[in-house]
């Protein structure tokens, strides 16, 4: 998923890592019980993963970019399991994770079908009662400018609850703030009929 030079520079910066640690993840995960086994889809340069390894005892991350996955493996050796793969087609077992999270990455997924594939895979790998949570950016002129030459397929937060319900989630919540939205949804304890 291509990212332009400026975008790569921002996302790999210490300023971005500090913003994620101090503001992004506290807002995105406020009140979310991550449980014992957390899966992160799309860690990118690892700013979110650096925080998540402090919040959950067992962290697995799936990264689509081979080079980023290799870099993360070196950084998180022994603290997180890093896999190279596509979040919409994961080779992970069913019902294995207490939580699945993704942060500011859904807009880099090139098609709506692949985004829906990520939602379906998150549901599949979650244990019953597990939570799927995350956040992403909302469309603005500044956001559009940052993504010139990038893959940019923004999720409409007004449509997200229905998309998550269609994937099989319940208790879906989407919360807006200026420039961003967060979401959480639960895998039902019993299959829907």
WORARA-V967138 format. One record per residue. N is the residue number from 1. RES is the residue in one small letter. OMEGA is omega in whole degrees, -180 to 180 (NA if undefined). D_CENTER is the distance of its C-alpha to the mean C-alpha in Angstrom with 2 decimals. Layout:
n = {N,N}
res = {RES,RES}
omega = {OMEGA,OMEGA}
d_center = {D_CENTER,D_CENTER}
//
This chain:
n = {1,2,3,4,5,6,7,8,9,10,11,12,13,14,15,16,17,18,19,20,21,22,23,24,25,26,27,28,29,30,31,32,33,34,35,36,37,38,39,40,41,42,43,44,45,46,47,48,49,50,51,52,53,54,55,56,57,58,59,60,61,62,63,64,65,66,67,68,69,70,71,72,73,74,75,76,77,78,79,80,81,82,83,84,85,86,87,88,89,90,91,92,93,94,95,96,97,98,99,100,101,102,103,104,105,106,107,108,109,110,111,112,113,114,115,116,117,118,119,120,121,122,123,124,125,126,127,128,129,130,131,132,133,134,135,136,137,138,139,140,141,142,143,144,145,146,147,148,149,150,151,152,153,154,155,156,157,158,159,160,161,162,163,164,165,166,167,168,169,170,171,172,173,174,175,176,177,178,179,180,181,182,183,184,185,186,187,188,189,190,191,192,193}
res = {x,x,x,x,x,x,x,x,x,x,x,x,x,x,x,x,x,x,x,x,x,x,x,x,x,x,x,x,x,x,x,x,x,x,x,x,x,x,x,x,x,x,x,x,x,x,x,x,x,x,x,x,x,x,x,x,x,x,x,x,x,x,x,x,x,x,x,x,x,x,x,x,x,x,x,x,x,x,x,x,x,x,x,x,x,x,x,x,x,x,x,x,x,x,x,x,x,x,x,x,x,x,x,x,x,x,x,x,x,x,x,x,x,x,x,x,x,x,x,x,x,x,x,x,x,x,x,x,x,x,x,x,x,x,x,x,x,x,x,x,x,x,x,x,x,x,x,x,x,x,x,x,x,x,x,x,x,x,x,x,x,x,x,x,x,x,x,x,x,x,x,x,x,x,x,x,x,x,x,x,x,x,x,x,x,x,x,x,x,x,x,x,x}
omega = {-173,173,179,-176,-177,180,178,-179,179,-174,179,-175,174,177,179,179,179,178,179,-177,-172,-176,-173,-177,175,178,-175,-174,179,178,-180,175,-177,180,-174,-173,-176,173,173,175,175,-179,179,-179,171,180,180,-179,179,178,-175,-180,176,-175,-178,-177,-178,-178,172,177,177,-178,-176,-178,-175,-178,179,179,179,178,180,177,178,-179,-172,-180,179,-180,178,175,-178,-180,172,180,-179,-179,178,179,-175,177,179,-178,175,169,-172,-173,177,177,173,-179,171,-174,177,178,-177,-180,175,178,-165,-178,175,-180,178,175,178,175,176,179,-180,179,177,178,-176,-174,178,170,177,-177,180,-174,172,-176,177,-180,175,-177,174,-176,174,178,180,179,179,-180,179,-174,175,-178,178,163,179,-180,-171,176,175,-177,177,-180,-173,-180,-180,179,178,176,178,177,178,-179,174,177,-176,175,173,-178,-179,165,-177,176,-175,170,173,180,169,-180,-175,171,-179,179,178,179,177,-176,NA}
d_center = {14.82,17.34,16.92,20.15,21.82,21.28,17.54,17.33,19.72,17.91,14.49,16.52,18.83,19.77,19.76,16.06,15.46,17.87,16.34,12.91,15.00,17.55,16.05,12.35,11.10,14.43,14.08,10.54,11.47,15.17,16.80,13.99,15.52,13.22,16.26,17.36,14.93,11.23,8.88,5.84,4.76,5.71,7.21,9.84,12.74,11.59,11.99,9.20,10.38,13.85,13.32,11.57,14.58,16.78,15.28,15.26,18.04,16.33,13.03,12.03,9.60,9.70,10.26,12.10,14.42,17.23,18.47,15.28,14.87,18.54,18.36,15.64,17.85,20.71,19.17,17.73,20.61,21.43,18.65,15.65,15.74,14.17,14.37,14.79,13.76,12.30,9.30,11.68,14.51,13.82,17.00,16.06,18.35,18.24,17.87,16.96,14.08,14.52,10.88,7.52,4.43,0.80,3.91,6.67,6.00,6.96,10.36,10.84,10.94,14.73,15.66,15.13,16.10,13.36,10.74,12.87,12.95,9.25,10.09,13.29,12.08,9.81,13.12,15.25,13.98,13.87,17.27,19.14,18.39,14.92,12.16,8.84,7.44,5.45,7.11,8.35,11.88,14.96,17.62,20.48,23.11,21.75,18.25,20.12,22.31,19.61,18.37,21.87,21.76,17.96,16.07,15.29,14.54,13.69,12.60,15.55,14.68,18.12,17.37,13.99,15.82,18.08,15.57,13.81,17.40,18.47,15.87,17.61,15.82,18.09,18.20,15.71,15.51,14.36,15.63,16.57,17.70,19.18,16.89,13.63,12.43,10.48,10.34,11.10,12.86,14.93,16.14,19.86,22.29,24.52,23.97,24.74,28.02}
//
